[in-house]
Amino acid sequence: MDSTLACLAAWMPRQRWYAAKGRPPSLRLLAWWDFEVAVDGTGDHVRVRTFLVADEGALPAVLYQIPVVERATETVTADPDHVIGSPVPGTTFIDGPFDPAYATGLLELITRGGTAHGPQATAVGRPAAGVPTSAPSGADHAVARVVSGEQSNTSLIFEGIGTPVICKVYRQLHAGLNPDIELQGALAAAGSPHVPRPIGAIEGTWPDITTAHGTVTGSLASAQEFLPDVEDAWRVALRAAAAGEDFREPARALGAATADVHLSLAQCFPTRSATAADRDATAATWERRFAIASAEVPAIAGQHDAAAAVYRRALEVPWPPLQRIHGDYHLGQVLRSPDRGWIVVDFEGEPLRPMAERTQPDFALRDVAGMLRSFDYVAGSLRLGDPDRADAVRAWARDARGAFVEGYAAVSGTGLDPRHPLLAALELDKAVYEAIYEARNRPTWVAIPLRAIARLVERPAPVA
């Protein structure tokens, strides 16, 4: 397997989902499983092998899922970007999602069920109960295409099989049920109109890399209905802001849909009151993040005392119950459907956070703060391209943010104000996080969170 690991180590750093940019992987093959897919009309079969590879150069180690289709080298027509390498003369490895054999086997396993086996690992297909899918042979005739631009996973859209399906293959694996599957499934079962219908999932078992003994179970892939003629809310909002269109009604409807999702989640999963330990941990997180940002973005260092006052006000007011939330909520996580309105997707949470953290009850207002920041980013991105429009896009964002909060408050039944001390602190903390991210990755964009931080620390808070 040394030659296989060498090929993977050379190929992985070029992939968007590889987390440790800037250093070579230190790989250990943990396990794999196989399935075979018939080649149309030939009677032959293609072997698909899914490797589970631990990158031990990261602390803690990161576990990656890498599906591979083995092809005779002389028959390979794949794009070179999707060719992993040739660990054995005459055989070439293709990144699975970009090969029709893997796409066919993936859809079959999800919609028909079954188990794929390998040394120390299994993969079990679990079709969703009560969800109509295509005919049993539909997977054989599906046309698959890979979604471009994803950062953490790889998604395939299957069409030509009745109900179009989008399947997400999780590249980084964690023990436990992925909240993307758990939360969306619960919301769909509860009748929420704001999520796609689940189609199924694949569950895996593999050796535990954290303890070096025993096994764990976790999510490998999930599938849901693919909604036609949808557009993500980021593009919708960006186009509206660029054209100077009033976005208050769409934003108000989005706020209402967000509140409805939160109410459903509070009914589907346990809630709990915040404890003194929760307040202490939250305060420590805010302070630690601001300290990191001050070191990396010196422009905000002088605002420490003002930021601390914002955080202090949030710690002094009553806190709402903690509950399950989206966890990574912004305009890119919402779709606009002509028939169903706003649809919320990608309940995975922040992919780089440990699964145990992503599944803990949290502030519903954290999602609200994330969306408020997203509206601000629409305006900020346009302002970067055309500084002369600064006043107009700032007013657009202010109106959209206000309408979103109004819609949320009307459905949630809370007397929410954009200057609510807890909401202001959560938005400030999000902007501080953004300042760190932009300084590291897009320095020309750091002005967007810096303006938000200045605004959030300078305005007075209302009496709670």
C-alpha positions in Angstrom: 0.0 0.0 0.0 3.0 2.3 0.1 2.6 3.3 -3.5 -1.1 4.0 -3.0 -0.4 6.3 0.0 2.3 8.0 -2.0 -0.2 8.8 -4.8 -2.7 10.0 -2.3 -0.2 12.2 -0.5 0.8 13.9 -3.7 -2.9 14.4 -4.8 -4.7 15.4 -1.6 -3.1 18.8 -1.0 -4.5 20.0 -4.3 -8.1 19.2 -3.2 -10.4 21.9 -1.8 -11.5 19.6 1.0 -8.0 19.0 2.3 -7.8 20.9 5.6 -4.0 21.2 6.1 -3.0 23.6 3.4 0.7 24.4 3.2 2.1 21.2 4.4 2.4 17.6 3.0 0.2 15.0 4.4 1.4 12.3 6.9 -0.9 9.5 5.9 -1.8 6.2 7.5 -4.2 3.8 5.8 -6.9 2.9 8.4 -9.3 0.8 6.5 -11.3 0.4 3.2 -14.3 -1.3 1.7 -15.2 -2.4 -1.8 -18.1 -2.7 -4.1 -18.3 -3.7 -7.8 -20.4 -2.0 -10.4 -21.4 -3.6 -13.7 -20.2 -1.9 -16.9 -23.2 -1.4 -19.1 -23.6 -4.0 -21.9 -20.2 -5.7 -21.3 -20.8 -8.1 -18.5 -17.6 -6.8 -16.9 -17.4 -5.1 -13.5 -15.4 -2.2 -12.2 -14.1 -2.2 -8.6 -14.7 0.8 -6.5 -12.6 1.0 -3.3 -13.2 3.6 -0.6 -10.1 4.3 1.4 -10.2 5.7 4.9 -6.9 7.6 5.4 -5.8 9.3 8.6 -3.6 12.4 8.2 -1.5 12.2 11.4 0.4 15.4 10.6 -2.6 17.3 12.0 -3.4 17.6 15.7 -5.8 15.9 16.2 -5.5 13.6 13.3 -8.0 14.1 10.5 -9.8 11.1 8.9 -10.5 11.4 5.2 -12.8 9.4 2.9 -11.4 8.8 -0.5 -13.4 6.7 -3.0 -11.3 5.4 -5.9 -12.3 3.8 -9.1 -9.6 1.5 -10.6 -9.3 1.7 -14.3 -7.0 0.2 -16.9 -4.6 3.1 -17.7 -5.1 2.8 -21.5 -8.9 3.3 -21.1 -8.8 6.4 -18.9 -10.5 9.5 -20.3 -11.0 11.4 -17.1 -9.9 15.0 -16.6 -6.3 15.0 -15.3 -7.5 17.0 -12.3 -9.4 14.0 -11.1 -6.7 11.4 -11.7 -5.1 10.4 -8.4 -2.2 8.5 -10.0 -1.0 5.0 -11.0 0.3 3.1 -8.0 0.5 0.0 -10.0 1.7 -0.1 -13.7 -1.2 -0.3 -16.0 -3.8 0.8 -13.4 -5.0 4.3 -12.8 -6.9 5.6 -9.8 -9.8 8.0 -10.5 -11.4 10.2 -7.8 -14.6 8.3 -7.3 -17.3 11.1 -7.6 -15.9 12.0 -11.1 -16.3 8.4 -12.4 -19.7 7.0 -13.5 -19.0 3.7 -11.8 -18.8 5.2 -8.4 -21.8 7.4 -9.0 -23.9 4.4 -9.9 -22.8 2.3 -6.9 -23.3 5.3 -4.5 -26.9 5.9 -5.6 -27.6 2.1 -5.5 -26.3 1.8 -2.0 -28.3 4.7 -0.7 -31.6 4.0 -2.5 -31.7 0.2 -2.3 -29.7 -0.4 0.9 -27.2 -3.2 1.4 -23.7 -3.5 2.9 -20.2 -3.0 1.4 -17.4 -4.8 3.2 -13.7 -4.4 3.6 -10.9 -5.0 6.2 -12.0 -3.4 9.5 -14.7 -1.4 7.8 -18.3 -1.6 6.5 -20.6 0.8 4.7 -24.4 0.3 5.1 -26.9 2.0 2.9 -30.0 3.2 4.7 -32.8 4.4 2.5 -35.1 7.0 4.1 -38.4 5.5 5.3 -41.5 6.5 3.4 -39.8 8.5 0.7 -40.7 7.6 -2.9 -37.6 7.1 -5.1 -37.0 6.0 -8.6 -37.6 2.5 -9.9 -35.2 -0.1 -8.5 -33.2 0.0 -11.7 -33.1 3.8 -11.8 -29.6 4.1 -10.6 -28.4 2.3 -13.7 -29.7 5.1 -15.9 -29.0 8.1 -13.7 -26.9 10.9 -15.1 -24.6 12.3 -12.5 -22.7 15.6 -12.3 -20.5 16.9 -9.6 -21.3 20.2 -7.9 -18.5 22.7 -8.2 -17.1 25.1 -5.6 -17.7 23.0 -2.5 -15.1 23.4 0.3 -15.5 20.5 2.7 -17.4 17.8 0.8 -18.2 16.5 -2.7 -21.8 16.5 -3.9 -23.3 14.7 -6.9 -26.6 15.6 -8.6 -28.4 12.7 -10.2 -31.0 13.3 -12.8 -33.0 11.2 -15.3 -34.4 9.0 -12.6 -37.8 10.5 -11.7 -37.1 12.4 -8.5 -33.8 14.3 -9.0 -31.4 13.5 -6.1 -28.4 15.3 -4.7 -25.9 13.2 -2.7 -23.2 14.7 -0.4 -20.1 12.6 0.2 -18.4 13.6 3.4 -14.7 13.9 2.9 -13.7 14.4 6.5 -15.2 11.8 8.8 -16.3 12.0 12.4 -17.8 9.5 14.8 -21.5 9.9 15.3 -24.6 10.8 13.2 -23.9 13.8 11.1 -26.3 16.7 12.1 -26.9 17.3 8.4 -28.7 14.0 8.4 -30.1 14.1 11.9 -31.6 17.6 11.8 -32.9 17.6 8.3 -34.5 14.2 8.8 -36.2 15.3 12.0 -37.5 18.5 10.4 -38.8 16.6 7.4 -40.5 14.0 9.6 -42.1 16.9 11.5 -43.6 18.3 8.3 -41.4 21.4 8.0 -41.8 23.0 4.6 -38.4 24.6 4.8 -36.2 21.6 4.2 -35.8 19.1 1.3 -37.0 15.6 1.7 -34.3 13.1 2.7 -33.7 10.2 0.3 -31.2 8.1 2.4 -27.7 7.9 3.8 -24.7 5.7 4.1 -23.4 4.8 7.6 -20.0 3.4 8.2 -18.0 1.6 10.8 -14.2 1.9 11.1 -11.4 1.7 13.7 -11.4 4.5 16.3 -8.3 6.7 15.5 -8.6 8.6 18.8 -8.2 5.6 21.1 -6.3 3.2 18.8 -8.7 0.4 19.8 -12.3 -0.5 19.2 -14.5 0.9 16.4 -16.8 3.9 15.8 -19.8 4.5 13.6 -20.4 7.6 11.6 -21.9 9.1 8.5 -20.3 8.7 5.1 -22.9 10.2 2.8 -26.4 11.6 2.6 -28.9 12.2 -0.1 -32.0 14.4 -0.5 -34.3 15.5 -3.2 -32.8 18.0 -5.6 -35.0 20.9 -6.1 -35.2 22.2 -9.6 -35.1 25.9 -10.6 -33.7 27.0 -7.2 -31.2 29.7 -6.5 -29.1 30.3 -3.4 -30.1 33.3 -1.3 -26.6 34.8 -1.6 -27.0 35.3 -5.4 -30.6 36.4 -5.0 -29.6 39.0 -2.4 -26.5 40.1 -4.2 -28.4 40.7 -7.4 -31.1 42.7 -5.6 -28.5 44.8 -3.8 -26.6 45.5 -7.0 -29.8 46.6 -8.7 -30.9 48.7 -5.7 -34.1 46.6 -5.3 -36.0 46.7 -2.0 -35.2 43.4 -0.3 -37.3 43.9 2.9 -40.1 41.5 2.1 -37.9 38.6 1.0 -35.7 39.2 4.1 -38.8 39.3 6.3 -40.0 36.0 4.9 -36.5 34.5 5.4 -36.6 35.6 9.0 -40.0 34.0 9.5 -38.8 30.8 7.9 -35.7 30.8 10.1 -37.8 31.2 13.2 -40.1 28.4 12.1 -37.2 26.0 11.7 -35.9 27.0 15.1 -39.3 26.3 16.7 -39.5 22.9 15.0 -36.0 22.0 16.2 -37.0 22.9 19.7 -39.9 20.5 19.5 -37.9 17.7 17.9 -34.9 17.8 20.2 -34.4 18.6 23.9 -33.7 22.1 25.1 -32.1 23.2 28.3 -31.5 26.3 30.4 -28.1 27.9 30.2 -26.0 27.3 33.3 -23.3 29.4 35.0 -20.8 27.1 33.4 -22.2 28.0 30.0 -21.9 31.7 30.7 -18.3 31.2 31.8 -17.4 29.1 28.8 -19.0 31.6 26.4 -17.3 34.6 28.0 -13.9 32.8 27.7 -14.5 32.0 24.1 -15.4 35.6 23.2 -12.3 36.9 25.1 -10.0 34.3 23.5 -11.2 35.0 20.0 -10.8 38.7 20.4 -7.3 38.2 21.7 -6.3 36.1 18.7 -7.9 38.7 16.4 -6.0 41.6 18.1 -2.7 39.8 17.5 -3.5 39.1 13.8 -5.4 42.2 12.9 -3.9 45.0 14.9 -6.5 47.5 13.7 -9.0 46.2 16.3 -6.7 45.9 19.3 -7.7 49.3 20.5 -11.3 48.3 20.7 -10.8 45.7 23.3 -12.5 47.6 26.1 -15.4 48.6 24.0 -15.9 45.0 22.9 -15.6 43.7 26.4 -18.4 46.1 27.4 -20.6 44.5 24.6 -19.8 41.0 25.9 -20.4 42.1 29.5 -23.9 43.4 28.7 -24.8 40.1 27.1 -23.7 38.2 30.2 -25.9 40.4 32.4 -29.2 39.7 30.7 -31.4 36.6 30.9 -30.5 34.0 28.3 -33.1 32.0 26.3 -33.1 28.2 26.4 -30.3 26.5 24.5 -31.4 24.2 21.6 -30.2 22.5 18.4 -29.5 25.0 15.7 -28.2 25.1 12.1 -24.8 26.2 13.3 -23.3 27.6 10.1 -26.1 29.8 8.9 -25.7 32.4 6.1 -27.3 33.2 2.8 -25.4 30.5 1.0 -27.2 27.9 3.1 -30.6 28.9 1.9 -32.3 28.3 -1.4 -35.2 30.1 -3.0 -37.7 27.8 -4.6 -40.4 29.3 -6.9 -42.9 26.8 -5.4 -41.9 26.5 -1.8 -40.2 29.8 -0.8 -37.1 29.7 1.3 -35.5 26.3 1.8 -32.8 25.7 4.4 -30.0 23.2 3.7 -26.6 22.1 5.0 -27.3 21.4 8.7 -23.8 20.0 9.0 -22.6 22.9 11.2 -19.1 24.2 11.0 -17.3 21.3 9.3 -14.0 21.9 11.1 -15.5 21.7 14.6 -15.6 18.3 16.3 -18.9 16.5 15.9 -19.5 16.5 19.7 -19.5 20.3 19.7 -21.7 20.6 16.6 -24.5 18.6 18.2 -24.7 20.5 21.5 -27.6 22.8 22.2 -26.7 26.4 21.4 -28.2 29.9 21.0 -30.8 30.1 18.3 -29.7 33.7 18.1 -26.3 32.4 16.8 -28.0 31.6 13.5 -29.7 35.0 13.5 -26.4 36.7 14.0 -24.8 34.6 11.2 -27.5 35.8 8.8 -27.2 39.4 9.8 -23.5 39.2 9.0 -24.3 37.6 5.7 -26.5 40.6 4.7 -23.6 42.8 5.7 -21.3 40.8 3.5 -23.5 41.4 0.5 -23.2 45.1 1.0 -19.5 45.0 1.8 -18.6 43.0 -1.3 -20.4 45.5 -3.5 -18.8 48.4 -1.7 -15.4 46.9 -2.4 -16.1 46.8 -6.1 -17.7 50.3 -6.2 -16.9 52.6 -3.3 -19.1 55.3 -4.7 -22.1 53.1 -3.8 -21.2 52.8 -0.1 -24.2 54.8 1.2 -26.7 53.0 -1.0 -25.6 49.5 -0.2 -25.2 50.3 3.5 -28.8 51.4 3.5 -29.9 48.3 1.6 -28.2 46.1 4.2 -29.7 48.0 7.1 -33.2 47.6 5.7 -32.7 43.9 4.9 -31.2 43.2 8.4 -34.1 45.0 10.1 -36.7 43.2 8.1 -35.1 39.8 8.8 -35.2 40.4 12.5 -38.8 41.6 12.3 -39.8 38.4 10.5 -38.0 36.3 13.0 -39.5 38.1 16.0 -43.0 37.8 14.6 -42.9 34.0 14.2 -40.7 33.2 17.2 -42.8 35.4 19.6 -39.8 37.1 21.0 -39.4 40.8 21.4 -36.2 40.8 19.4 -34.3 43.9 18.5 -31.1 44.0 16.4 -29.5 45.7 19.4 -30.5 43.0 21.8 -27.4 42.6 24.1 -27.0 38.8 23.4 -27.6 39.2 19.7 -25.1 42.1 19.5 -22.5 40.1 21.3 -23.0 37.1 19.0 -22.8 39.2 16.0 -19.6 40.9 17.3 -18.0 37.6 18.0 -18.9 36.4 14.5 -17.4 39.6 13.0 -14.2 39.1 15.0 -14.0 35.5 13.6 -14.4 36.9 10.1 -11.6 39.4 10.7 -9.3 36.5 11.6 -10.4 34.5 8.5 -10.1 37.4 6.1 -6.7 38.5 7.4 -5.5 34.9 6.8 -7.2 34.2 3.5 -8.6 37.4 1.8 -6.8 40.4 3.1 -8.6 42.8 0.7 -11.9 41.8 2.4 -10.9 42.4 6.0 -12.5 45.9 5.8 -16.0 44.2 5.8 -15.7 42.7 9.3 -13.7 45.7 10.6 -16.5 48.1 9.8 -19.0 45.8 11.5 -16.8 45.6 14.6 -16.6 49.4 14.8 -20.3 49.7 14.4 -21.1 47.0 17.0 -18.8 48.4 19.7 -19.8 52.0 19.3 -23.6 51.9 19.3 -25.4 51.9 22.7 -27.3 48.9 23.7 -31.0 49.1 24.6 -32.3 48.5 28.1 -33.0 44.8 28.3 
